[in-house]
């Protein structure tokens, strides 16, 4: 059902010759006739260079390469008794990427393309999520959506000179079955809500042979994204005709930068090992540069160190070796002492906070008791004093209190 839905309503990135070969199958599916599909072998496995054996990808031997087959018509979802869809391909590649025994990937392609849905997502996953090297190898076709995937890999190789690659473009094929159904005695009516006047407008106009809205609203955006992504992934591909849907044989494709050359499948596997070793060497070079404190210039595929640089690296290695259990233990003790001191500081802070809280409580209790505040007594018989008289009286009382040690009493007159 997934394939039938895609055939009748999907946007396709497919080489025309491949499309023509599948039309009889599509017609039989639409008519409801019985269609048999060949049972596909496992689409994902692991190999080792020079071994010749295939291993289960779930339990590969050390230093294996994951092989992911992309054959036949590409679809988003798995097909019954057919090739797996792109959702399954992404899961398989992610699982292989996570395995320590896998050093890289080979995309084993023989496909003229297929459904455009989510192909950008798959290509982005290959380019951005996979850190291990990816080599695309094709035997037969690597066209349209299949080339979309190949372009996301690190390198692309054909198996022989007559292999076909390219067809960067987008198309849609649909049939007008109205007459067919009428001949079957079926008249189809399409009724749209008043609020849905624009629904399916592009398809309805296309059935009347007006394709402008279908191209501008659907096909052109797919094609523009396809071209943009390939230019990003393969900047060496500059030929304008390549982005207009032209296909090439392997030698012609290599001459314009569409692919990187021609080799056997076994050589493609060995190429993954080469890229893996190169990747490791680059990591080692980066680590060496970090120790030396400056960039190293590669010459003849390698890096040459002078005596001073070798001495510096040797000293660094010696220091690393001296980072023995004794040093690690001493460092751990220092961390423990720091942690203990932090605990002591936190405990002291808590004690101070408790003391302040207790003092505030005691002050509040004292303030609530009788006599906590002085009582001012005023005599009605006393005559009011001026400001100077008040200050003079206070000074006298203060001196008298200081001599006798008694309190100062303020009397309002």
C-alpha positions as CSV (number, residue, x, y, z in Angstrom):
1,X,0.0,0.0,0.0
2,X,2.9,2.4,0.7
3,X,4.2,1.9,-2.9
4,X,0.8,2.3,-4.4
5,X,0.2,5.5,-2.5
6,X,3.6,6.8,-3.6
7,X,3.0,5.9,-7.2
8,X,-0.4,7.7,-7.4
9,X,0.4,10.8,-5.4
10,X,4.1,11.2,-4.7
11,X,6.8,13.5,-6.1
12,X,9.6,11.6,-7.7
13,X,13.3,11.9,-8.2
14,X,13.6,9.2,-10.8
15,X,15.5,8.6,-14.1
16,X,13.0,8.4,-17.0
17,X,14.2,5.1,-18.3
18,X,13.7,3.5,-14.9
19,X,10.3,5.1,-14.6
20,X,9.3,3.6,-17.9
21,X,10.4,0.1,-16.8
22,X,8.1,0.4,-13.7
23,X,5.0,1.7,-15.4
24,X,3.6,-1.8,-16.2
25,X,4.0,-2.7,-12.6
26,X,2.2,0.5,-11.5
27,X,-0.7,-0.1,-13.9
28,X,-1.2,-3.7,-12.5
29,X,-1.1,-2.3,-9.0
30,X,-3.7,0.3,-9.8
31,X,-6.0,-2.3,-11.5
32,X,-5.8,-4.4,-8.4
33,X,-4.1,-7.3,-10.2
34,X,-1.8,-9.7,-8.4
35,X,1.8,-8.6,-8.4
36,X,4.8,-10.6,-7.2
37,X,7.9,-9.1,-5.8
38,X,11.3,-10.8,-5.5
39,X,12.3,-11.4,-1.9
40,X,15.3,-9.1,-1.2
41,X,18.4,-10.4,0.6
42,X,19.5,-8.6,3.7
43,X,20.2,-5.0,2.8
44,X,22.7,-4.3,5.5
45,X,25.7,-6.4,6.5
46,X,29.4,-6.0,7.5
47,X,32.6,-7.0,5.6
48,X,36.3,-7.0,6.2
49,X,39.0,-6.1,3.7
50,X,40.3,-9.1,1.8
51,X,37.9,-11.4,3.7
52,X,35.2,-12.0,1.2
53,X,32.7,-13.0,3.9
54,X,29.5,-11.2,5.0
55,X,28.9,-10.8,8.7
56,X,25.8,-9.8,10.6
57,X,25.9,-6.1,11.3
58,X,24.8,-6.7,14.9
59,X,27.9,-8.7,15.7
60,X,30.7,-7.7,13.3
61,X,34.3,-8.7,13.9
62,X,36.9,-6.0,14.7
63,X,37.7,-3.5,11.9
64,X,34.7,-4.2,9.8
65,X,32.9,-2.0,7.2
66,X,29.1,-1.7,7.3
67,X,27.5,-2.1,3.9
68,X,24.1,-0.6,3.2
69,X,22.3,-1.6,0.0
70,X,20.2,1.0,-1.8
71,X,18.6,-0.9,-4.7
72,X,15.5,-0.6,-6.9
73,X,12.9,2.2,-6.3
74,X,13.7,4.4,-3.3
75,X,10.7,4.9,-1.0
76,X,10.3,6.4,2.4
77,X,8.9,3.2,4.0
78,X,9.7,-0.5,3.6
79,X,8.1,-2.4,0.8
80,X,6.4,-5.7,1.3
81,X,9.0,-8.3,0.1
82,X,11.0,-5.5,-1.4
83,X,13.8,-3.2,-0.5
84,X,13.8,-1.3,2.9
85,X,12.7,2.3,2.9
86,X,14.8,5.3,3.9
87,X,13.6,5.3,7.5
88,X,15.0,1.8,7.9
89,X,18.3,2.8,6.1
90,X,18.8,5.7,8.6
91,X,18.3,3.3,11.6
92,X,20.7,0.8,10.2
93,X,23.4,3.4,9.5
94,X,23.0,4.9,13.0
95,X,23.3,1.5,14.6
96,X,26.5,0.7,12.6
97,X,27.9,4.1,13.5
98,X,27.6,3.3,17.2
99,X,29.5,0.0,17.0
100,X,33.1,0.1,17.9
101,X,34.0,-2.7,15.5
102,X,32.7,-0.7,12.6
103,X,35.3,1.7,11.1
104,X,33.1,3.1,8.3
105,X,30.3,2.7,5.8
106,X,29.8,1.7,2.1
107,X,26.5,2.7,0.3
108,X,26.1,0.0,-2.2
109,X,23.8,1.6,-4.8
110,X,22.0,0.4,-7.9
111,X,19.0,2.7,-8.2
112,X,17.5,5.1,-10.7
113,X,15.9,7.1,-7.8
114,X,12.5,7.2,-6.3
115,X,10.3,9.0,-3.9
116,X,11.4,12.5,-3.0
117,X,9.8,12.5,0.4
118,X,12.4,12.8,3.2
119,X,15.4,12.2,0.9
120,X,16.9,15.5,2.1
121,X,16.6,14.3,5.7
122,X,18.5,11.1,4.9
123,X,21.2,12.9,3.0
124,X,21.7,15.3,6.0
125,X,21.9,12.4,8.4
126,X,24.6,10.8,6.3
127,X,26.6,14.1,6.0
128,X,26.1,15.5,9.5
129,X,25.5,12.6,11.9
130,X,28.0,10.0,10.6
131,X,31.6,10.8,11.7
132,X,33.0,7.6,10.3
133,X,34.0,7.6,6.6
134,X,31.2,6.9,4.0
135,X,32.0,5.7,0.5
136,X,29.2,5.5,-2.1
137,X,29.7,2.7,-4.7
138,X,27.3,2.1,-7.5
139,X,27.0,-0.7,-10.1
140,X,24.4,0.2,-12.7
141,X,22.6,3.4,-11.7
142,X,23.0,6.2,-9.2
143,X,20.4,8.6,-10.5
144,X,18.2,11.3,-9.1
145,X,17.3,10.4,-5.5
146,X,20.0,7.8,-5.4
147,X,22.6,10.4,-6.4
148,X,21.2,12.7,-3.7
149,X,22.3,10.0,-1.2
150,X,25.6,9.4,-2.9
151,X,26.5,13.1,-2.9
152,X,26.2,13.1,0.9
153,X,29.0,10.6,1.2
154,X,32.7,11.4,1.4
155,X,33.6,9.9,-2.0
156,X,31.6,8.3,-4.9
157,X,32.9,5.5,-7.2
158,X,31.4,3.7,-10.2
159,X,32.0,0.0,-10.8
160,X,32.5,0.2,-14.6
161,X,32.6,2.8,-17.5
162,X,29.0,2.2,-18.6
163,X,27.4,2.9,-15.2
164,X,24.9,5.8,-15.4
165,X,24.8,8.6,-12.9
166,X,23.2,12.0,-12.5
167,X,19.6,13.0,-13.4
168,X,19.6,15.7,-10.8
169,X,16.0,16.8,-11.0
170,X,12.4,16.4,-9.9
171,X,9.3,15.2,-11.7
172,X,5.8,14.0,-11.1
173,X,3.8,11.5,-13.1
174,X,0.1,11.1,-12.8
175,X,-2.6,9.5,-14.9
176,X,-6.1,10.7,-15.7
177,X,-8.2,7.6,-14.7
178,X,-11.5,9.3,-15.2
179,X,-12.2,7.7,-18.6
180,X,-10.9,4.4,-17.3
181,X,-13.3,4.4,-14.4
182,X,-16.2,5.5,-16.6
183,X,-15.5,2.5,-18.9
184,X,-15.8,0.3,-15.7
185,X,-19.2,1.9,-15.0
186,X,-17.9,4.1,-12.2
187,X,-18.4,7.9,-12.3
188,X,-16.2,9.7,-9.7
189,X,-17.4,13.0,-8.2
190,X,-15.2,15.4,-6.2
191,X,-17.0,17.8,-4.0
192,X,-15.2,20.5,-2.0
193,X,-16.3,22.6,0.9
194,X,-16.9,26.3,0.3
195,X,-13.9,27.0,2.6
196,X,-11.7,24.6,0.5
197,X,-11.9,26.2,-3.0
198,X,-8.1,26.0,-3.4
199,X,-7.7,22.4,-2.3
200,X,-6.0,20.3,-5.0
201,X,-6.2,23.3,-7.3
202,X,-2.8,22.4,-8.8
203,X,-3.8,18.8,-9.6
204,X,-7.2,19.8,-10.9
205,X,-5.6,22.3,-13.3
206,X,-2.9,19.8,-14.3
207,X,-5.7,17.4,-15.3
208,X,-6.8,20.1,-17.7
209,X,-3.2,20.4,-19.0
210,X,-2.3,23.6,-17.1
211,X,0.8,22.7,-15.2
212,X,2.1,26.1,-14.0
213,X,0.8,25.9,-10.4
214,X,1.9,22.3,-10.0
215,X,5.5,23.2,-11.1
216,X,5.7,26.5,-9.1
217,X,4.1,25.2,-5.9
218,X,5.5,21.7,-5.7
219,X,8.1,20.6,-8.2
220,X,10.3,23.7,-8.3
221,X,10.9,23.9,-4.5
222,X,11.9,20.2,-4.5
223,X,14.3,20.8,-7.4
224,X,15.8,23.9,-5.9
225,X,16.5,22.2,-2.6
226,X,18.0,19.2,-4.5
227,X,20.4,21.4,-6.5
228,X,21.3,23.5,-3.4
229,X,22.2,20.4,-1.4
230,X,24.3,18.8,-4.1
231,X,26.2,22.1,-4.6
232,X,26.9,22.1,-0.9
233,X,28.0,18.5,-0.8
234,X,29.9,18.4,-4.1
235,X,31.3,22.0,-4.7
236,X,33.6,20.6,-7.3
237,X,30.6,19.8,-9.6
238,X,30.3,23.0,-11.6
239,X,28.8,21.9,-14.9
240,X,25.5,23.7,-15.4
241,X,23.9,20.9,-17.4
242,X,24.5,18.5,-14.5
243,X,21.9,20.5,-12.5
244,X,19.3,20.4,-15.3
245,X,18.8,16.6,-15.2
246,X,21.5,15.3,-17.6
247,X,22.9,11.8,-17.0
248,X,26.5,10.7,-17.6
249,X,28.5,7.6,-18.0
250,X,31.2,7.0,-15.3
251,X,34.2,8.6,-17.2
252,X,32.2,11.7,-18.2
253,X,30.9,12.1,-14.6
254,X,34.4,11.8,-13.2
255,X,35.6,14.5,-15.6
256,X,33.2,17.1,-14.2
257,X,33.5,16.2,-10.5
258,X,30.2,14.4,-10.2
259,X,32.0,11.2,-9.0
260,X,35.5,10.5,-7.9
261,X,36.4,7.6,-10.2
262,X,35.9,3.9,-10.8
263,X,36.9,0.9,-8.7
264,X,35.6,-2.5,-7.6
265,X,33.5,-3.2,-4.6
266,X,36.5,-4.7,-2.7
267,X,38.5,-1.6,-3.5
268,X,35.7,0.6,-2.2
269,X,35.8,-1.3,1.1
270,X,39.6,-0.8,1.2
271,X,39.0,2.8,0.5
272,X,36.9,3.1,3.7
273,X,39.9,1.7,5.7
274,X,42.2,4.2,4.0
275,X,39.9,7.1,4.9
276,X,39.6,5.7,8.5
277,X,43.4,5.5,8.9
278,X,43.7,9.0,7.4
279,X,41.1,10.3,9.9
280,X,43.0,8.8,12.8
281,X,46.3,10.3,11.5
282,X,44.6,13.7,11.3
283,X,43.5,13.3,14.9
284,X,47.0,12.4,16.0
285,X,48.3,15.4,14.1
286,X,45.8,17.6,15.9
287,X,47.0,16.2,19.3
288,X,50.6,16.7,18.4
289,X,49.9,20.3,17.4
290,X,48.1,20.9,20.7
291,X,51.3,19.8,22.6
292,X,53.7,21.8,20.4
293,X,51.4,24.9,20.4
294,X,51.5,25.5,16.7
295,X,50.3,24.1,13.3
296,X,52.3,21.5,11.5
297,X,52.7,21.5,7.7
298,X,52.1,18.2,6.0
299,X,54.6,17.2,3.3
300,X,54.3,14.2,1.0
301,X,51.3,12.9,2.9
302,X,53.0,13.1,6.3
303,X,54.3,15.3,9.0
304,X,58.1,15.6,9.7
305,X,59.3,16.6,13.2
306,X,62.7,18.1,14.0
307,X,64.8,17.0,17.0
308,X,63.5,19.8,19.3
309,X,59.9,18.8,18.5
310,X,60.6,15.1,19.1
311,X,62.2,16.1,22.4
312,X,59.2,18.1,23.5
313,X,56.8,15.3,22.6
314,X,59.0,12.8,24.5
315,X,58.9,15.1,27.6
316,X,55.1,15.3,27.3
317,X,54.8,11.6,27.1
318,X,57.0,11.2,30.1
319,X,54.8,13.6,32.0
320,X,51.8,11.6,31.0
321,X,53.5,8.4,32.2
322,X,54.3,10.1,35.5
323,X,50.6,10.7,36.0
324,X,50.8,7.4,37.9
325,X,48.4,6.1,40.5
326,X,50.4,7.9,43.1
327,X,49.8,11.3,41.5
328,X,46.2,10.5,40.9
329,X,45.9,9.5,44.6
330,X,47.5,12.7,45.8
331,X,45.2,14.7,43.6
332,X,42.2,12.9,44.9
333,X,43.3,13.6,48.5
334,X,43.6,17.3,47.6
335,X,40.0,17.2,46.3
336,X,38.9,15.5,49.4
337,X,40.6,18.1,51.7
338,X,38.9,20.9,49.7
339,X,35.6,19.2,50.1
340,X,36.1,18.8,53.8
341,X,37.0,22.4,54.2
342,X,33.9,23.5,52.2
343,X,31.8,21.3,54.6
344,X,33.4,23.1,57.6
345,X,32.7,26.5,56.2
346,X,29.1,25.6,55.5
347,X,28.8,24.3,59.1
348,X,30.3,27.5,60.5
349,X,27.9,29.6,58.4
350,X,25.0,27.6,59.7
351,X,26.1,28.1,63.4
352,X,26.4,31.9,62.9
353,X,23.0,32.0,61.3
354,X,21.5,30.1,64.3
355,X,23.3,32.4,66.8
356,X,21.9,35.5,65.1
357,X,18.4,34.1,65.1
358,X,18.6,33.3,68.8
359,X,19.9,36.8,69.6
360,X,17.0,38.4,67.7
361,X,14.5,36.2,69.6
362,X,16.0,37.2,73.0
363,X,15.9,40.9,72.1
364,X,12.3,40.6,71.1
365,X,11.4,38.9,74.4
366,X,13.2,41.6,76.5
367,X,11.5,44.4,74.5
368,X,8.1,42.9,75.5
369,X,8.8,43.0,79.3
370,X,7.7,46.0,81.7
371,X,10.3,48.8,82.1
372,X,11.9,48.1,78.8
373,X,11.4,51.7,77.8
374,X,11.8,54.9,79.9
375,X,8.7,56.8,81.1
376,X,8.6,60.5,80.5
377,X,6.7,62.4,83.3
378,X,5.2,65.8,82.7
379,X,4.1,68.2,85.5
380,X,1.2,70.5,84.9
381,X,2.6,73.0,87.4
382,X,5.9,73.3,85.6
383,X,6.2,76.2,83.3
384,X,7.4,75.7,79.7
385,X,11.1,76.3,79.1
386,X,12.5,77.7,75.9
387,X,14.9,75.7,73.7
388,X,18.0,77.1,75.3
389,X,16.6,76.4,78.8
390,X,15.9,72.8,77.9
391,X,19.4,72.3,76.5
392,X,20.9,73.9,79.6
393,X,18.8,71.7,81.9
394,X,19.8,68.6,80.1
395,X,23.5,69.5,80.3
396,X,23.1,70.0,84.1
397,X,21.3,66.7,84.5
398,X,23.9,64.9,82.4
399,X,26.8,66.2,84.4
400,X,25.0,65.3,87.7
401,X,24.2,61.8,86.4
402,X,27.8,61.4,85.3
403,X,29.0,62.3,88.8
404,X,26.5,60.2,90.6
405,X,26.2,57.3,88.1
406,X,22.4,57.7,88.0
407,X,20.0,58.1,85.0
408,X,19.0,61.3,83.3
409,X,15.3,62.1,83.7
410,X,13.6,64.3,81.1
411,X,10.9,66.5,82.5
412,X,8.5,68.2,80.1
413,X,7.4,71.6,81.4
